[in-house]
Amino acid sequence: MSKGNSPVPIIKLEKFSYAEFSAWKRNTQFDIKFLNIFYTVQTNFESFKGGEDEDQWINDEDFCCDYILNCLPNRLAETYNRMKRAKEIWEALKEQFVGLKHRGPDWSGLFHHGDCFLSHQRLAIIDPASGDQPLYNEEQTIVVTVNGEIYNHEELRAQLSNHVFRTGSDCEVIAHLYEDHGEDFIDMLDGVFSFVLHDLRDNNFIAARDAIGVTPLYIGWGLDGSIWISSEMKGLNDDCEHFELFPPGHIYSSKQGGLRRWYNPVWFTESIPSVPYNPIVLRKAFENAVIKRLMTDVPFGVLLSGGLDSSLVASVTARHLAGTKAAKQWGSQLHSFCVGLPGSPDLKFAKEVAEYIGTVHHEFHFTVQDGIDSIEDVIYHVETYDVTTIRASTPMFLMSRKIKALGVKMVLSGEGADEIFGGYLYFHKAPKKEEFHRETCHKIKALHQYDCLRANKATSAWGLEVRVPFLDKQFIEAAMSIDPEWKMIKPDLGRIEKWVLRKAFDDEVNPYLPKSVLYRQKEQFSDGVGYSWIDGLKAHAAKHVTDKMMLNAQHIYPHNTPTTKEAYYYRMIFERFFPQNSARLTVPGGPSIACSTAKAIEWDAQWSKNLDPSGRAAFGVHASAYDQAPEAVKSSAKIKKPRMGEMAAPELTVRT
């Protein structure tokens, strides 16, 4: 701005229109741009006398002098402070960039305009060559960063024929849809997503999250008035005075100044549906949900635990893979993956299913000690202290590392079916269909805090994407419109949990699964990997949490006070990584039995005496329910900061 000893270069003008000066008065925020004009007016005022605007100039001479002597230094100081704050934000953003790089190791993108900053870590699944983010419209006046997949992007591109697309990315349609429809386009998207979009034309932005919350998203507020949005808490906890979960099915608009719900299905009202059960309709809806998720430009596979849900995903995928674009690129031989302790129920049934549907099957074995050694890494990445989530996240975390090492970048999984169909064992005690249905609604609404969070973050820790067909919008709406009387568990009629789903795929002519798996009792993932896994965790926690510590638990952790030593142990680790009150408020709490809500505990008085989230706590329902205190499993691990490179790698066995 300055050269030599002259603080401001003087521009010599013979004439200077009053209109230009008036424009400056209306735009005093552009001090740097108009500084030469101010100085010229002050030092060359005589040259303007005699002009057509002489009277106006005389009237504004005092204003100009006063501004330069009194206001301009303050304005320049404000400009400097804004620039300094922008630099600080930029540096903070780059640090957070490194902290979230595990989510997208393929590409890093940064964008800065005014006081808006966007950053993106890309895991390239669609168009790896040219789909780097941020993404723009043609004029680059709309910029967007997205985490997710838009499964109907080809149909949307056809509707946007008046636009020019720069990449093959499925997410580029978001910028063009916004340009054509404003903020009311989100319901047109069929997929899972979290995105932030900045409109440079009016300097406003929007942020949105998918219907169920398959992709994670948080929003925070700084003391300086800033708003921060991130896929993980790690991107907010150092810069925000307060942050919280960004609710699923919502949009935030800076123009309107708050959140509003964009996803409003009929089931969300919890009114009792009355549509008769049609197994063919349900089967077709699920097959469509799976098929659309075969959209990929990279190697992929399926997670196969041997339970009903993941087995159906694998079976339908294997049946429809041939002829797809993915099969043409990577072949029609499907790969399946399973993890468990040696001899666990999941390994046995997964192998049976893999042989039945003909996948290349990969077994990953881990020990209780392997899992214990990785607990801190799991809590750091999954960002929770919920007991069930940590129990189930740990094997998934270990398995994801091995899957990524094999060159696979995307997997399909079976999350969501238990919530939709009442598959957890405590649903055996539902007294009537109305309560059964309302409980399923509550479970679906809370998925973003439990299974969605686990599935996304445990896999993203290693740069692996997980897709969940059961949480497809159209499939959920079809399944939740069924009269819940059909979902009720009635052993006298041969209806076990998720009977309507099992029956829909019980095809005698062209069977999807062996009967032993199609009608296998519900086994929670944290149980199915091996019963000694949970027993070992409890024994390990008991070595690190004393009875005296438990007596003071309500004073140390007044919010969501841990009631077991295992919960207390996880809470200690969580609080060390995320000490802010905002962080602890993002984790749900309350009593639970076999993954139930607090309300469902009222269905059986006995359950209140054994509040454990394991399915084995469902007395009289689970075939291997707890009958006595589990024998302690000898194990120990020191608490330390997560160093994933030092984590013990589970044994790998590949069977074809």
C-alpha positions, 0 to 999 in steps of 0.5 A, spaced: 500 500 500 505 504 501 512 506 497 518 509 500 516 515 505 509 517 501 504 513 506 499 514 500 500 515 493 496 522 490 493 521 484 492 527 480 485 528 477 483 534 473 476 533 474 472 528 479 465 526 479 461 527 485 457 521 483 464 517 484 465 520 491 457 519 493 459 511 491 464 511 496 460 514 501 455 508 500 461 503 500 465 505 506 467 498 507 472 498 501 477 503 504 483 500 501 480 501 494 478 508 495 483 510 499 487 514 493 480 518 492 479 520 499 486 523 499 486 526 492 479 530 494 483 532 501 489 535 497 486 537 491 480 540 493 481 547 489 481 543 482 474 541 483 472 548 484 468 551 478 465 544 476 458 542 476 457 539 483 461 545 486 456 546 491 455 539 493 463 538 494 463 544 498 458 541 503 462 534 503 469 537 504 468 537 512 465 530 511 471 528 507 476 531 512 473 528 518 473 521 515 480 521 513 482 524 520 478 520 525 474 515 522 479 512 517 484 510 522 479 506 525 476 503 519 483 501 517 484 498 523 478 494 523 480 491 516 487 489 519 484 485 524 479 482 519 485 480 515 489 477 522 483 473 524 482 470 517 489 468 517 488 465 524 482 461 522 486 459 516 491 456 520 486 453 524 483 450 518 489 447 516 491 444 523 484 441 523 485 438 516 490 434 518 486 431 524 481 429 519 485 426 513 483 419 515 476 420 512 479 422 506 486 420 504 485 421 496 485 429 496 485 435 500 481 441 498 481 448 500 477 454 499 477 461 502 472 467 500 471 473 505 470 470 511 468 464 509 472 458 509 471 451 506 476 445 507 475 438 504 478 431 505 476 426 499 475 419 499 475 418 492 469 413 490 466 416 484 470 419 478 477 418 482 480 422 476 477 429 476 471 429 482 476 433 487 472 438 491 470 443 492 465 443 487 462 449 483 457 451 478 459 454 471 461 461 474 464 459 480 459 463 484 456 457 488 461 452 491 460 446 495 464 441 499 460 434 500 461 428 504 456 422 501 454 419 495 448 421 491 445 415 488 440 418 483 445 423 480 445 421 473 437 422 473 438 429 476 444 430 471 438 429 465 434 434 468 439 439 469 441 439 461 441 446 461 448 446 465 455 444 464 458 439 468 466 440 470 467 433 473 463 426 473 462 427 481 455 425 483 456 430 488 456 436 483 449 436 482 448 439 488 451 446 486 447 446 480 440 444 483 441 450 488 442 454 482 436 452 479 431 451 486 434 455 491 434 452 498 428 447 496 432 442 492 434 437 498 428 432 498 430 431 490 437 428 493 436 420 493 443 418 497 446 420 504 450 426 505 453 432 509 454 438 505 456 446 506 454 450 500 457 457 499 453 462 495 458 468 493 453 472 490 449 474 496 455 471 501 450 466 504 451 459 506 447 453 507 449 446 510 444 440 510 445 432 513 441 426 510 435 424 512 437 419 517 444 421 519 448 416 515 454 421 514 456 424 521 455 432 522 456 437 527 455 444 528 459 449 533 459 457 534 465 461 536 465 467 541 467 471 535 460 470 532 463 465 527 459 458 525 463 452 524 461 445 521 465 439 521 464 431 520 467 430 526 468 433 533 475 434 532 474 439 527 470 443 532 472 442 539 478 447 539 475 453 536 468 453 538 465 455 545 459 450 544 458 445 539 452 440 538 450 434 533 447 437 526 440 433 526 439 429 521 434 431 516 435 438 517 438 444 513 441 450 516 440 457 512 445 463 514 439 467 510 434 465 515 438 464 521 437 457 523 435 450 522 429 447 519 427 440 518 427 438 510 425 430 511 418 429 513 415 422 512 409 420 514 412 415 519 416 421 523 409 423 526 409 416 529 402 415 527 400 407 527 400 405 519 395 400 516 398 398 510 397 390 509 404 386 509 406 384 502 412 380 502 414 382 494 413 389 495 418 389 501 423 384 497 423 389 491 424 395 495 430 392 498 433 389 492 432 396 489 436 399 495 442 395 494 442 395 487 443 403 487 448 402 492 453 398 487 455 405 484 462 405 484 469 406 480 473 403 486 473 395 488 468 394 493 465 388 498 460 386 503 461 386 510 458 379 512 457 377 519 453 371 518 446 374 521 440 375 517 441 383 515 448 382 513 447 376 509 441 379 505 445 384 503 451 380 501 446 375 497 442 380 494 449 384 492 451 377 489 445 376 485 445 383 482 452 384 481 453 381 474 451 386 468 452 392 473 458 398 471 461 395 477 462 388 475 464 391 468 470 394 471 472 390 477 469 383 475 462 379 478 466 375 483 464 379 490 468 379 496 465 378 503 469 380 510 467 377 517 471 379 523 471 375 530 474 371 535 476 364 533 470 360 534 465 365 534 458 364 532 459 370 526 465 366 523 461 360 523 455 362 520 458 367 515 462 362 512 456 358 511 453 364 507 459 365 503 459 358 501 452 358 499 452 365 495 459 364 492 463 370 495 471 370 496 470 370 503 475 373 508 476 372 515 479 376 520 481 373 527 482 378 533 484 376 540 480 380 546 487 383 548 487 386 540 481 389 542 483 392 548 489 395 546 485 399 540 480 401 545 483 408 546 483 409 538 476 407 537 474 412 542 478 417 539 475 416 532 468 414 534 467 420 539 463 416 544 463 413 551 456 409 549 458 402 551 454 398 546 457 403 541 464 402 543 463 394 544 461 393 537 466 399 534 472 395 536 471 389 531 469 393 526 475 398 527 480 392 526 476 389 520 476 396 516 484 396 517 485 390 514 479 391 508 483 397 506 490 394 506 487 389 501 485 395 496 478 395 498 475 402 499 467 401 499 463 396 503 456 394 504 453 393 510 446 391 514 445 396 519 438 399 520 434 393 519 433 391 527 430 398 528 426 398 522 423 391 524 424 391 531 429 386 531 432 387 538 430 381 543 427 386 547 421 387 542 419 380 544 416 383 550 412 389 546 405 389 549 401 391 543 403 394 536 402 401 538 408 401 543 412 396 538 411 401 532 413 407 536 419 404 539 421 403 532 420 410 530 424 412 536 430 407 534 430 410 527 430 417 529 436 415 534 440 411 529 445 417 528 447 417 535 449 409 535 449 404 529 450 410 523 455 413 528 459 407 529 459 404 522 461 411 519 467 413 523 469 406 525 470 405 517 472 412 516 478 411 521 482 407 515 479 411 509 473 406 508 466 407 506 460 404 508 453 403 505 447 401 508 441 399 504 436 398 509 437 406 511 434 407 504 429 413 504 424 409 499 425 402 503 424 405 510 418 408 508 415 402 505 417 398 511 414 403 516 408 403 512 406 396 514 401 395 519 405 393 525 401 387 527 405 384 522 411 385 525 409 383 532 413 377 535 408 371 536 412 365 537 405 361 537 404 363 530 412 361 528 413 369 528 420 370 531 423 377 530 424 380 523 419 375 521 416 380 515 423 381 513 425 373 513 418 371 510 419 376 504 426 373 502 424 365 504 423 363 496 423 356 496 424 356 488 430 361 488 432 361 495 437 367 497 439 364 504 440 357 507 434 356 512 439 356 518 441 363 517 434 366 514 431 364 521 437 365 525 436 368 532 438 375 532 445 376 535 448 383 536 454 384 533 458 385 539 456 379 542 456 375 535 464 376 534 465 372 540 461 372 547 468 372 551 469 379 548 464 383 552 466 378 558 473 380 557 472 388 556 468 388 563 474 384 566 479 389 564 475 395 566 474 392 573 482 392 573 482 400 572 476 402 576 475 401 583 469 401 587 471 407 591 471 411 584 464 408 582 462 411 589 464 418 587 461 417 579 455 421 580 460 427 582 465 426 577 460 425 571 454 428 573 451 428 566 450 421 564 453 418 570 456 411 569 453 405 572 458 400 571 466 400 571 466 398 564 462 405 562 466 409 567 473 406 564 470 408 557 468 415 560 475 417 563 478 416 556 473 420 552 473 426 557 481 426 556 480 426 548 474 431 549 473 435 555 468 440 553 461 440 556 459 440 549 462 433 547 459 429 553 452 432 551 453 429 544 452 422 547 446 419 549 444 416 555 439 413 560 438 405 562 438 400 556 437 393 556 439 389 549 439 396 546 432 398 548 430 405 549 429 407 557 421 406 555 422 399 553 425 397 560 417 398 562 415 392 558 418 387 563 420 389 570 425 383 571 430 387 566 431 393 571 435 388 575 440 387 569 441 393 565 446 391 560 446 393 553 448 386 551 443 381 547 445 376 552 441 380 558 434 379 555 433 373 560 428 368 557 429 370 550 436 369 548 439 362 547 445 364 551 443 369 556 447 371 562 446 365 567 451 368 572 457 373 573 462 372 567 469 369 569 474 374 568 478 374 562 485 376 564 488 382 560 491 389 561 492 395 557 495 402 560 492 408 558 495 412 553 494 417 547 492 413 541 498 411 536 494 407 531 501 405 528 503 401 534 496 397 535 496 390 534 494 387 528 489 381 528 491 375 524 488 374 517 486 368 514 483 368 507 478 362 505 475 362 498 
